[in-house]
Structure formats: structure tokens, C-alpha cells
Amino acid sequence: MTRTLLTLAVLALFVLCLLAMWLGWQRRARRQRAVLPAFPDVPSRLLEESVLLETTGVYVGTVNAGDWQDRITVGDIGHRAAGALRWYASGLVIERTGAATLWIPASSLVDARTDRALAGKVMGTEGLLVVRWRLGEYELDTGFRGDDKAVYPQWIEMLRAAVPVENAHGQGK
């Protein structure tokens, strides 16, 4: 009888922990939804442009710039997903399996770099390609772990070349 009660108590504690995590995620999303502008939609004219650079991998997440653990949870932006990065002259598309496509206009770019950690995911040195961009008055870091990390320098060069002059304060860090 004691063993059964102890098992039920542990199970109840586990369920309470899961509920608390879910409520925290929902509260964070509600708080962010109140202050963040809507994420931009992928423009329909993009189908007319050619892909300049493409790679596959895993979308790791988006965080507030400078805080690698402050994950953005609005909509499904906070969910990791397999996907593809595609660079067009007008911006960056992150197509995610099972989640909405993320569009980062070239006019919103601030910087690009490699990093070892983002959104609670830590990996080896320079394991992530991180794009810093503006959403309204907020700066965000979006991380992507490519299947082929050898293409990161090419991505960084191309993205930094597209950064508008008025946004270029963060380059070279």
C-alpha cells in the first residue's frame, strides 16, 4: 500500500511539473504577443525570384537578441523543426516541417554569425548559424543548425552583404 501511494505521489508531482511548464509557456506567449508586432508573411512575389542560396537542417528557435535562452513562443515560432533555409534577394525564408514558414525581409537584417548556443540548445563551437534581425523595435536572433556546417561562411558573407547600412551596428562581433 505504501509503495502504491508513493508511486501515485511521484506521478502526481510529475503531472504537476508538466502542467506548470505548459502554463509558463502559455504565459510567456501571451506576454510576448502583447508586445511583439506580427511576424511578416512570406510575400507572394517571392515565387518570381530565384533562390540564391539554400541549405537544409533544423530550425532551432528564435530568441530576443543577446539572450540566448529567452525563446520567442508566439504562435509556433518556439517549436524546433526540420527545415530548409532559402536566401532570395528580398530576404530569408525558413521553411519548417510541420510549422509555419518564417520570413525575414532583407530590410530587417542586422547581422549573421555562428554561435554555440541558442534557445536552450547547446552544441559544439560554431554549430549554429544565427541571424539577427528586427521585428518592429525588437531585435531577434534566429538559429538554424545546418546539415552541412561548411556552408556557414558563405551564408554569413551573403547575409552581411545584404544588411542595410542603417542596421549594420552589430557586424563583426
N, C-alpha and C positions, 0 to 999 in steps of 0.2 A: 504493500500500500504506500509506504514512504517513497519507494522508488518511482511509482506512478505519479505521485504528487510532485516530486522533484522534476520529473520529465515534463509534466504539464506546465510547471512554473518556468522552466527553461524555454519551452516552446512559446509560452505567452510573452516572455521577455523578448524573444526573437521577433515575434509578430509586432510587438510594440516598437521595437527598433526600426523595423521596416516601415511602419506607419509614420514614425517621426521623420525618417528620411524622405518619404514621399511628401509629407506635409511641408517640410523645409524646401523641397524642390518647387512645389506649387507656390509657396510664399515668395520665393526668390523670383519666379517667373512673373507673378503678379506685380511685384515691386519694380522689376525691370520693364515690364510692359507699360507701366505708368510714366516712365521717364524716357525710354528709348523711342526714337521715331521708327516707323515701319521699315522693315528691310526692303530694299529695292527689288522690283520684279525684273526678271530677265526680259530685255526688250525683244519684241517680235522681229525687229530688223536684223537681229543677230544671225538669223538663218542666211542672210545675204553675204555675210562676212566669211572669210576663210580662217580656219584655225591656224594660228602661228606657232603654237607650242602646245603639247599635250603630254600628260603622264597619268598613270593610274596609281592607286594606293588607298589610303584610309584617311578620311576627314576625321581629325582628332577633336576639334571643337573650336569655339570662339570665346575669347575672354576679354575683359576690359584691359586695355593696353597697360603694360607694366606690372600686371598682377596675374601671374601665370596660373593661379588657382581660382580666380573669380569668373567662373564659367557663365556664359550667357545662356539662359534657359528658355527664352521666349520661343513659343512655337516648338518646332523640332530642331532648332539650331543647336541645342545642347546635346543632341544624340550623335554618338560616333557612328560612322557608316563607311562602308567600302565605296569608292567612287573614282571620279576622274577629274583632273584639273585641266581646263582648256583656256588658253590665252587667245583673245581676239584683240584687234587694235583698239576696240572701245572698252575692254575690260576683261575680267576674270570670271569664269563660270566654274563652280564646283558642283558637279552632278553627283548626287549621293543616292545610293541604292536604298530604297525604302523610305526616303525622306525628301523634302523639298529641295529643289536646286537653289543654290546660293549664288547671287550675282554681286560682284564687286566692280562698280564702274571705275574705269581708269582715272577719272577725275577725283576719285576718293582715295586713291593710293597715297600712302605716306612713306612706306619703306618695305623692304623684304630682307629676310635674313634666315640663317639656320639657327636652331636652338636645340636644347636637350630636353626641355620640359614645357608642357602646356596643358591646361585643363585637367590637371591631376595625373597626366600621363608622362612618365619619365622614361627616357631611353638614352642610348649612347650619345656621345658628343656629336653634335650636328645631325641628329636623327630626324629632325623635323624641319620642314620649310614653313616659315611663319611670315604671313603677310600682314602688315599694319595698315589700317585704312580708317577712314572717317565715316561715321554714320551720324549725320547731323553734327552736333557739337561734341560727340563722343568719339574717342579713338579706340579701336578694337584690334586685337591680334587674332588671326585665324590660322590654325595649324593644320598641316597636311603631311602625312608620313608616306612618302613615295615608295613605290616598289623598287625603283632604281634611284638611289641617292646620288649617283654620279651626275645626274641632270640638274641638281640644285644650283650649281654656279651659273648655269645657263638661265635658269628661271630667275635667279636674283638679278642678274645683269639685265634681262629683258624687263622685269618689273620695275627696277630702279630707273631705267631709262624712260619709263612711262610716267613716273611720278611728276605731277605738276609742280612747277617752281615754288608756288605758294605753300605746298605741302611738304617740301623737302627738308624740314628741320631735323628729322631723325636719322638720316642716312649716315652710314659709316660706323654705327655703334656696334 
